[in-house]
Amino acid sequence: SFAETMHPILFDMGWRGTLLILSLVYFWARHHHPVYLVDFAVFDPPQNWKLSHKELMECMRRQACFTEESLAFMSRILNKSGTGPATAWPP
């Protein structure tokens, strides 16, 4: 009968179609378009923005809005931050 002969053909087309779609999805997901760096720019801050840790903590104290506990916390964080005397801090 017609239905019995079509069943194996449809099954064969079904798994091939699924394999094709999965292969295309895999290729599309793995294919990365290259990104080329054409140019870059670096901001060079003015010298007066560069402060040592001591100068920065003095600026924080002069603001008179921090408690001694919060200043001590900021000092601990600043010491572990990896910044140095050549670090520029925005005004």
DSSP file (Angstrom, degrees, kcal/mol; ACC not computed):
  #  RESIDUE AA STRUCTURE BP1 BP2  ACC     N-H-->O    O-->H-N    N-H-->O    O-->H-N    TCO  KAPPA ALPHA  PHI   PSI    X-CA   Y-CA   Z-CA
    1    1 A S     >        0   0    0      0, 0.0     4,-1.5     0, 0.0     5,-0.2   0.000 360.0 360.0 360.0 161.0    0.0    0.0    0.0
    2    2 A F  H  >  +     0   0    0      1,-0.2     4,-1.8     2,-0.2     5,-0.2   0.891 360.0  52.5 -64.5 -42.8    1.0    3.6   -0.5
    3    3 A A  H  > S+     0   0    0      1,-0.2     4,-1.4     2,-0.2    -1,-0.2   0.867 108.4  51.3 -64.1 -37.6    1.1    4.5    3.2
    4    4 A E  H  4 S+     0   0    0      1,-0.2    -1,-0.2     2,-0.2    -2,-0.2   0.849 112.1  45.5 -70.7 -33.7    3.4    1.5    4.0
    5    5 A T  H  X S+     0   0    0     -4,-1.5     4,-0.7     1,-0.2    -1,-0.2   0.793 112.2  51.7 -79.7 -27.2    5.9    2.5    1.3
    6    6 A M  H  X S+     0   0    0     -4,-1.8     4,-3.0     1,-0.2     5,-0.3   0.789  94.9  71.9 -77.8 -27.9    5.9    6.2    2.2
    7    7 A H  H  X S+     0   0    0     -4,-1.4     4,-2.3     1,-0.2     5,-0.2   0.923  99.7  43.1 -58.7 -49.4    6.6    5.6    5.9
    8    8 A P  H  > S+     0   0    0      0, 0.0     4,-2.4     0, 0.0    -1,-0.2   0.872 115.3  50.8 -64.7 -34.6   10.3    4.5    5.5
    9    9 A I  H  X S+     0   0    0     -4,-0.7     4,-2.6     2,-0.2    -2,-0.2   0.931 112.0  45.8 -67.6 -44.9   10.9    7.3    3.0
   10   10 A L  H  X S+     0   0    0     -4,-3.0     4,-2.3     2,-0.2    -1,-0.2   0.895 113.4  50.2 -64.7 -39.3    9.4    9.9    5.4
   11   11 A F  H  X S+     0   0    0     -4,-2.3     4,-2.1    -5,-0.3     5,-0.2   0.920 111.5  48.6 -63.2 -43.5   11.4    8.5    8.3
   12   12 A D  H  X S+     0   0    0     -4,-2.4     4,-1.6     1,-0.2    -2,-0.2   0.916 114.2  45.1 -62.6 -44.9   14.6    8.6    6.2
   13   13 A M  H  X S+     0   0    0     -4,-2.6     4,-2.5     1,-0.2    -1,-0.2   0.839 109.9  58.4 -67.3 -32.9   13.9   12.2    5.2
   14   14 A G  H  X S+     0   0    0     -4,-2.3     4,-2.3     2,-0.2    -2,-0.2   0.937 108.8  40.3 -65.0 -49.0   13.0   13.1    8.8
   15   15 A W  H  X S+     0   0    0     -4,-2.1     4,-2.3     2,-0.2    -1,-0.2   0.844 116.5  50.9 -73.2 -30.3   16.3   12.1   10.3
   16   16 A R  H  X S+     0   0    0     -4,-1.6     4,-2.5    -5,-0.2    -2,-0.2   0.907 111.4  48.0 -69.4 -40.9   18.3   13.5    7.5
   17   17 A G  H  X S+     0   0    0     -4,-2.5     4,-2.6     2,-0.2    -2,-0.2   0.911 112.5  48.9 -64.3 -41.4   16.5   16.8    7.7
   18   18 A T  H  X S+     0   0    0     -4,-2.3     4,-2.7     2,-0.2     5,-0.2   0.920 111.8  49.1 -63.3 -43.5   17.0   16.9   11.5
   19   19 A L  H  X S+     0   0    0     -4,-2.3     4,-2.3     2,-0.2    -2,-0.2   0.899 111.5  49.6 -62.3 -41.2   20.7   16.2   11.0
   20   20 A L  H  X S+     0   0    0     -4,-2.5     4,-2.4     2,-0.2    -2,-0.2   0.932 112.6  46.3 -63.6 -46.1   21.0   18.9    8.4
   21   21 A I  H  X S+     0   0    0     -4,-2.6     4,-2.5     1,-0.2    -2,-0.2   0.924 113.4  48.7 -64.9 -44.4   19.2   21.5   10.6
   22   22 A L  H  X S+     0   0    0     -4,-2.7     4,-2.4     1,-0.2    -1,-0.2   0.884 111.2  51.1 -63.2 -37.6   21.3   20.5   13.7
   23   23 A S  H  X S+     0   0    0     -4,-2.3     4,-2.6    -5,-0.2    -2,-0.2   0.913 111.1  47.7 -65.0 -42.4   24.5   20.8   11.6
   24   24 A L  H  X S+     0   0    0     -4,-2.4     4,-2.6     2,-0.2    -2,-0.2   0.907 112.3  48.9 -65.3 -41.6   23.5   24.2   10.4
   25   25 A V  H  X S+     0   0    0     -4,-2.5     4,-2.4     2,-0.2    -2,-0.2   0.918 112.2  49.2 -63.9 -42.7   22.7   25.4   13.9
   26   26 A Y  H  X S+     0   0    0     -4,-2.4     4,-2.1     2,-0.2    -2,-0.2   0.930 113.1  46.6 -61.7 -46.4   26.0   24.0   15.2
   27   27 A F  H  X S+     0   0    0     -4,-2.6     4,-1.6     1,-0.2    -2,-0.2   0.916 113.3  48.8 -62.3 -43.4   28.0   25.7   12.4
   28   28 A W  H  < S+     0   0    0     -4,-2.6    -1,-0.2     1,-0.2    -2,-0.2   0.883 112.8  47.8 -64.9 -38.8   26.1   29.0   12.9
   29   29 A A  H  < S+     0   0    0     -4,-2.4    -1,-0.2     1,-0.2    -2,-0.2   0.840 116.9  42.2 -71.9 -32.9   26.7   28.9   16.7
   30   30 A R  H  < S+     0   0    0     -4,-2.1     2,-0.6    -5,-0.2    -1,-0.2   0.651  90.7  98.1 -88.8 -16.6   30.5   28.1   16.3
   31   31 A H     <  -     0   0    0     -4,-1.6     2,-0.5    -5,-0.2    -4,-0.0  -0.628  55.8-169.6 -79.7 118.4   31.2   30.5   13.5
   32   32 A H        -     0   0    0     -2,-0.6    -2,-0.0     0, 0.0    -3,-0.0  -0.911  17.5-134.8-111.4 133.3   32.7   33.7   14.8
   33   33 A H        -     0   0    0     -2,-0.5     2,-0.0     1,-0.1    -2,-0.0  -0.700  30.3-114.6 -83.2 133.6   33.2   36.7   12.7
   34   34 A P        -     0   0    0      0, 0.0     2,-0.5     0, 0.0    -1,-0.1  -0.365  21.8-148.0 -69.7 148.3   36.6   38.3   13.2
   35   35 A V        -     0   0    0     -2,-0.0     2,-0.4     2,-0.0     0, 0.0  -0.977  11.1-154.3-116.9 126.5   36.8   41.8   14.7
   36   36 A Y        -     0   0    0     -2,-0.5     2,-0.7     0, 0.0     0, 0.0  -0.862  12.1-134.2-106.4 133.8   39.7   44.0   13.5
   37   37 A L        +     0   0    0     -2,-0.4     3,-0.1     1,-0.2    -2,-0.0  -0.766  26.5 174.5 -85.0 115.2   41.2   46.8   15.6
   38   38 A V        -     0   0    0     -2,-0.7     2,-0.3     1,-0.4    -1,-0.2   0.888  62.5 -22.1 -88.8 -45.0   41.5   49.8   13.3
   39   39 A D        -     0   0    0      2,-0.0    -1,-0.4     0, 0.0     2,-0.3  -0.980  56.2-161.1-160.0 159.0   42.6   52.4   15.8
   40   40 A F        -     0   0    0     -2,-0.3     2,-0.4    -3,-0.1    -3,-0.0  -0.978   5.4-152.4-145.2 159.8   42.6   53.1   19.5
   41   41 A A        -     0   0    0     -2,-0.3     2,-0.4     2,-0.0    -2,-0.0  -0.976   3.8-153.2-134.3 147.4   43.0   56.1   21.7
   42   42 A V        -     0   0    0     -2,-0.4     2,-0.5     2,-0.0    -2,-0.0  -0.979  18.9-129.0-123.0 131.4   44.2   56.5   25.3
   43   43 A F        -     0   0    0     -2,-0.4    -2,-0.0     1,-0.0     0, 0.0  -0.673  17.6-158.7 -79.2 125.1   43.2   59.3   27.6
   44   44 A D        -     0   0    0     -2,-0.5    -1,-0.0     0, 0.0    -2,-0.0  -0.896  15.5-146.7-105.6 104.4   46.2   61.0   29.2
   45   45 A P        -     0   0    0      0, 0.0     5,-0.0     0, 0.0    43,-0.0  -0.254  24.6 -94.1 -71.5 157.6   45.0   62.8   32.3
   46   46 A P    >   -     0   0    0      0, 0.0     3,-1.6     0, 0.0     4,-0.3  -0.300  33.8-114.0 -65.8 156.2   46.6   66.0   33.5
   47   47 A Q  G >  S+     0   0    0      1,-0.3     3,-1.6     2,-0.2     0, 0.0   0.811 112.0  65.7 -61.9 -31.6   49.4   65.8   36.1
   48   48 A N  G 3  S+     0   0    0      1,-0.3    -1,-0.3    40,-0.1     0, 0.0   0.570  92.0  63.6 -73.9  -4.7   47.3   67.5   38.8
   49   49 A W  G <  S+     0   0    0     -3,-1.6    40,-3.0    39,-0.0     2,-0.5   0.586  81.9  96.6 -86.4 -11.8   44.9   64.5   38.8
   50   50 A K  B <   +A   88   0A   0     -3,-1.6     2,-0.3    -4,-0.3    38,-0.2  -0.687  53.1 171.1 -86.4 123.5   47.6   62.2   40.0
   51   51 A L        -     0   0    0     36,-1.5    36,-0.3    -2,-0.5     2,-0.1  -0.960  29.9-127.1-131.6 147.5   47.5   61.7   43.8
   52   52 A S     >  -     0   0    0     -2,-0.3     4,-2.3     1,-0.1     5,-0.2  -0.388  38.4-103.3 -79.4 170.3   49.3   59.4   46.2
   53   53 A H  H  > S+     0   0    0      1,-0.2     4,-2.4     2,-0.2     5,-0.2   0.893 123.6  52.7 -61.9 -38.8   47.3   57.3   48.6
   54   54 A K  H  > S+     0   0    0      2,-0.2     4,-1.9     1,-0.2    -1,-0.2   0.924 110.4  46.8 -63.4 -44.9   48.2   59.7   51.4
   55   55 A E  H  > S+     0   0    0      2,-0.2     4,-1.9     1,-0.2    -2,-0.2   0.889 112.0  51.2 -65.1 -38.9   47.0   62.8   49.4
   56   56 A L  H  X S+     0   0    0     -4,-2.3     4,-1.9     1,-0.2    -2,-0.2   0.910 109.7  48.8 -65.7 -42.4   43.8   61.0   48.4
   57   57 A M  H  X S+     0   0    0     -4,-2.4     4,-2.2     1,-0.2    -1,-0.2   0.864 108.8  54.3 -66.0 -34.5   43.0   60.1   52.0
   58   58 A E  H  X S+     0   0    0     -4,-1.9     4,-2.3     2,-0.2    -1,-0.2   0.893 106.7  51.5 -64.9 -39.2   43.7   63.7   53.0
   59   59 A C  H  X S+     0   0    0     -4,-1.9     4,-0.9     2,-0.2    -2,-0.2   0.897 109.8  49.9 -62.3 -40.0   41.1   64.9   50.4
   60   60 A M  H  < S+     0   0    0     -4,-1.9     5,-0.5     1,-0.2     4,-0.5   0.896 110.4  49.9 -66.4 -39.7   38.6   62.5   51.9
   61   61 A R  H >< S+     0   0    0     -4,-2.2     3,-1.4     1,-0.2    -2,-0.2   0.909 106.1  56.2 -64.5 -41.3   39.2   63.7   55.4
   62   62 A R  H 3< S+     0   0    0     -4,-2.3    -1,-0.2     1,-0.3    -2,-0.2   0.714  93.7  68.3 -66.0 -20.3   38.8   67.4   54.3
   63   63 A Q  T 3< S-     0   0    0     -4,-0.9    -1,-0.3    -3,-0.4    -2,-0.2   0.766  88.7-154.2 -70.1 -22.8   35.3   66.7   52.9
   64   64 A A    <   +     0   0    0     -3,-1.4    -3,-0.1    -4,-0.5    -2,-0.1   0.770  66.2 101.9  57.1  31.1   34.2   66.1   56.6
   65   65 A C        +     0   0    0     -5,-0.5     2,-0.4     2,-0.1    -1,-0.1   0.356  62.6  79.8-120.3   2.7   31.4   63.8   55.5
   66   66 A F  S    S-     0   0    0     -6,-0.3     2,-0.1    -5,-0.2    -2,-0.1  -0.879  73.1-129.1-112.7 143.0   33.0   60.5   56.4
   67   67 A T     >  -     0   0    0     -2,-0.4     4,-2.3     1,-0.1     5,-0.2  -0.400  30.5-108.4 -78.6 164.8   33.3   58.9   59.8
   68   68 A E  H  > S+     0   0    0      1,-0.2     4,-2.3     2,-0.2     5,-0.2   0.856 121.3  55.4 -62.0 -34.1   36.7   57.6   61.1
   69   69 A E  H  > S+     0   0    0      2,-0.2     4,-2.0     1,-0.2    -1,-0.2   0.918 109.3  44.9 -64.9 -43.1   35.4   54.1   60.6
   70   70 A S  H  > S+     0   0    0      2,-0.2     4,-2.6     1,-0.2    -2,-0.2   0.862 112.1  52.6 -71.1 -33.6   34.6   54.7   57.0
   71   71 A L  H  X S+     0   0    0     -4,-2.3     4,-2.2     2,-0.2    -2,-0.2   0.895 109.2  49.5 -66.0 -38.9   37.9   56.5   56.4
   72   72 A A  H  X S+     0   0    0     -4,-2.3     4,-2.1     2,-0.2    -2,-0.2   0.901 111.4  49.7 -65.3 -39.8   39.7   53.5   57.9
   73   73 A F  H  X S+     0   0    0     -4,-2.0     4,-2.4     2,-0.2    -2,-0.2   0.927 110.6  49.3 -63.6 -45.2   37.7   51.2   55.6
   74   74 A M  H  X S+     0   0    0     -4,-2.6     4,-2.7     1,-0.2    -2,-0.2   0.883 109.7  52.6 -61.2 -38.2   38.6   53.3   52.5
   75   75 A S  H  X S+     0   0    0     -4,-2.2     4,-2.2     2,-0.2    -1,-0.2   0.913 109.5  48.1 -65.2 -42.3   42.2   53.3   53.5
   76   76 A R  H  X S+     0   0    0     -4,-2.1     4,-1.2     2,-0.2    -2,-0.2   0.924 114.5  46.0 -62.9 -43.7   42.2   49.4   53.7
   77   77 A I  H  < S+     0   0    0     -4,-2.4     4,-0.4     1,-0.2     3,-0.3   0.909 111.7  52.0 -64.6 -42.0   40.5   49.2   50.3
   78   78 A L  H ><>S+     0   0    0     -4,-2.7     3,-0.9     1,-0.2     5,-0.5   0.886 107.0  52.7 -62.6 -40.1   42.9   51.7   48.8
   79   79 A N  H 3<5S+     0   0    0     -4,-2.2     3,-0.3     1,-0.2    -1,-0.2   0.799 115.4  41.2 -66.9 -28.0   45.9   49.8   50.0
   80   80 A K  T 3<5S+     0   0    0     -4,-1.2    -1,-0.2    -3,-0.3    -2,-0.2   0.369  92.8  89.4 -97.7   3.8   44.6   46.6   48.4
   81   81 A S  T < 5S-     0   0    0     -3,-0.9    -1,-0.2    -4,-0.4    -2,-0.1   0.678  91.7-123.9 -80.7 -16.9   43.4   48.3   45.2
   82   82 A G  T   5 +     0   0    0     -4,-0.3     2,-0.2     1,-0.3    -3,-0.1   0.615  66.2 133.2  84.0  11.0   46.6   48.0   43.2
   83   83 A T      < -     0   0    0     -5,-0.5    -1,-0.3     4,-0.0    -2,-0.1  -0.603  34.1-169.3 -92.5 158.5   46.7   51.7   42.5
   84   84 A G    >   -     0   0    0     -2,-0.2     3,-1.7    -3,-0.1   -33,-0.2  -0.634  43.3 -75.3-133.7-169.9   49.9   53.7   43.0
   85   85 A P  T 3  S+     0   0    0      0, 0.0    -2,-0.0     0, 0.0     0, 0.0   0.661 125.7  57.7 -69.0 -14.6   51.2   57.3   43.1
   86   86 A A  T 3  S+     0   0    0    -36,-0.1     2,-0.3     2,-0.1   -34,-0.1   0.357  78.9 117.9 -95.4   5.8   50.9   57.6   39.3
   87   87 A T    <   -     0   0    0     -3,-1.7   -36,-1.5   -36,-0.3     2,-0.5  -0.575  61.2-137.5 -75.4 132.0   47.2   56.8   39.4
   88   88 A A  B     -A   50   0A   0     -2,-0.3   -38,-0.3   -38,-0.2    -2,-0.1  -0.796  15.4-163.6 -92.7 127.3   45.0   59.6   38.1
   89   89 A W        -     0   0    0    -40,-3.0    -2,-0.0    -2,-0.5     0, 0.0  -0.947  23.1-120.8-110.1 123.4   41.8   60.2   40.2
   90   90 A P              0   0    0      0, 0.0   -41,-0.0     0, 0.0     0, 0.0  -0.293 360.0 360.0 -63.7 148.2   39.1   62.4   38.5
   91   91 A P              0   0    0      0, 0.0    -2,-0.0     0, 0.0   -42,-0.0   0.500 360.0 360.0 -67.4 360.0   38.2   65.5   40.3
